[in-house]
Amino acid sequence: MNETDLHFDVAVVGLGKTGLSCVRYLSKQGLNIAVTDSRDEPPELTNLKSEFDSVPVYLGEISSEALLASDQIILSPGVSLENKSVKQVIEAGIPVFGDIELFCQQAKAPIIAISGSNGKSTVTTLVAEMTHNAGLKTCVGGNLGTPALELLDEPVPDVYVLELSSFQLETTFSLNAHASVVLNVSPDHMDRYETLNDYINAKNKIYYGQGLMVINGDDDIVKAMNEDSRRCITFTLSKPEGNNFGVIKEGDEAFLCQGNVKIINQKELAIKGEHNIANALAAMALASSLNVPFEIMVDVLKSFKGLEHRCQLVKTINNVSWYNDSKATNVGACIASIKGLCELGSIILIAGGDSKGADLSSLTLAVKQHVKNVLLMGVDADKLAKTIGSVVACEFVPDMDAAVSKANQIAAPGDLVLLAPACASLDMYKNYQERGDMFVKAVNALEAC
């Protein structure tokens, strides 16, 4: 067949977990599919060939020929709309959208949609546990766990709880969530977005439609997304106004509340840190939109100890506590982690990796106030040192084992050693999970010595 004879109903761009879920979904519709990926060996290639050996695959670069021969394009979230082949098909008038758009067109139950620079997975998990424990059939996925399209294989639930990244939202147009939230916004993925406003605009798409807007009253960027004509509820770390969610302080005690109604004492939260108080408030606001009783919320908040690689206490050795927050892949997450743990002791910070083009300067104040030593590794270690080196003692280390060994040498009883890299992991590791696992392994080896 000549290339001029090519024709596909749809081309899927990107063969990761999401891309394969798209192929599975589209094949059930009886469509003629092509797949293309810039990698020679994308992660789901073996599974694709096993399940769909007749689907043509174009590897090594995103195939303009396959895309231009297709009626529509399904773009995986890891592929930018600015890719030259993708821009070609957009200019040619070929529709381009993502898996979340396909999901929204078919979903038959209310959607709780959660985005933000930090805290998405924690809030998604909290909301899903609250709705499930309240007796609602709950399907959870999206950017966390199960790809959204695979949720459509399940019986129709009472509610879908979706974590959505800015990348997924870029190619989503039909979302009309029952309730949605942007938890916070700090500069992230600036290697993909030309400006911070481009990133903000992608996040803002989660509020499209007519559902309840849950707004972080402490984040000026998120507050600016509020629409006066829409139903809105806010959450804040201060005393709330009206029937919103917030914190009431009484002497040394602090209570998470809705309006003047106290729901849970802050000390009873199983997850620690100021940022997790905000996460708990956001989860309660979202769950309240489905009439989840407060007692159910409280039970979840008392028992949920957090997700791996997110402010995870690995163990305490010789009165030094070791925390794994490998998921802190941007400056905002690192600052939140430092502020959330600083009251527990002096911090030795392990940081570094790929900063993704971000401005690191906002890290300086938190480090100056709460960190006594920083151990730096990865491709942007020098960049971090130039940013914070004037306010804290910094030392370069070649890898995680060396970082943990050095931290163990300089830590005093009562200190915390915190892995909160403020950077992505891909310069040294397969993903943030592998980076966190290497930290945990190195910490466990200390106790064995």
C-alpha positions, 0 to 999 in steps of 0.5 A: 500500500502506498502512503497516499492510500493510508486511511485510519478512523483514528490515530492514537499518539503515545503508547503508554498506559493511557494510549493502550487504554485508548486502543482497547476502547476504540477497538471495541467501537470497531474502528480502524486504528493506528498507533504512533510513538516517538520512542522506539520501545514505548512501555506498552508495545509488548501488550499492544502486539499481544492484544492487537497484532493487526494494529499498525504501529509507527515508532521512533518519531510521531508519524505525520503520515499516519496522523494526516491519514486519520479522521481524528487524533487521540493524544496521550497526555505526555505528548504536547499540542506543540509537537510539530506533527500534532500542530500539522494535523491541527492546522489541517483541521483534524480533531485532536482530543484526549482520553478524558474527552472520550470518557466525558462523552460516555460517562453516565454518572456524576464526576468529581474532578480533582486537579492542582499542582500538588495534593491531587492523589491524596485528595482523590483517594480521600474523596473516593474512600469517603464516598465508598464508605458512605455506600456509594458505588465509586470508580476512581482513576484518571491520572491516578491508577486506572485509566479513565476509559477502563472505568467504562468497562465497569457497571455504571457507578454512583460516582466517578472520582477522577484525578486530572492533570493539566496535560489531560485537561488540555485536550478535554472539552466536554467535562461538566463535573458534578463538583471540581477543584483546583487545589493549588497552583505553583509553577510546574511543567515549565518545560512544556508551557511557554508561560505560567498563564498557559499552565493556569489556563489548562488547570482552569478547564476543570471548572468548565460546565455548571457543577459546583466549584470548590475554591482554595480561598488561600490561593490567589490564582485559584480564587481568580478562577471563581465565577460569580454566576456559579455555585461555589464553596471555598476552603481555607486554613483560616476561620471560614465565612458563611457555610464554607470549610476552614479551621477554627482555633481555640487556644492550642486546639484547631478544628476542621469545620464547615461554617461554625460546625466543628468536624474533626480536631486537627490532631486526629488527622492521620496525615500530618502537615499544614498542606494535608489540612488543606487536602482534608478540607478540600476532600470534605468539601467535595464529598459534601456535594454528594451528602456524605455524612460528617461521621464518614468523613471523620472515620476516613480522616482518622484512618488514612495515613497517606500514600507512598512517596508523599510525606511518608514516614519511613522510620525513626532511627536513633531519634532521627525521623526519615521522610519520603516525599519523592512525589514533591516534584516541583517547588510548591510541593517541596515548600509544602512538605518543609512547612508541614514538617518543620514543627517536628524538628530541624530538617536536613533536605535531600533535593535535586533532579530535573527542575523542568525549567521552573523558577526555583527562587520561591524555595529560598525563604522556606529553606532559610527558615526551616532547613539546616542542611541540603544535600543536592543531586541530579542534573539541576543540583548546580541550579539549586545550589545557586538559588539557595546556597546563600542561605543554607549549607549545601553539599553535592552527592552523586546518588541516593545512597550517598545522600542518605549516608551523608544525612545520617552522618550529620543528623542530630537526635530530633532532626528530620531527614526529608527527601523532597526533591523539588524536581522531577526524577527522570534524569536519574530514575524511571519515575518518582516511585523508583526514586522514593524506593531507593531512598527507603532502601537506603534508609532501611540499610542504615538500620541493618548496619 
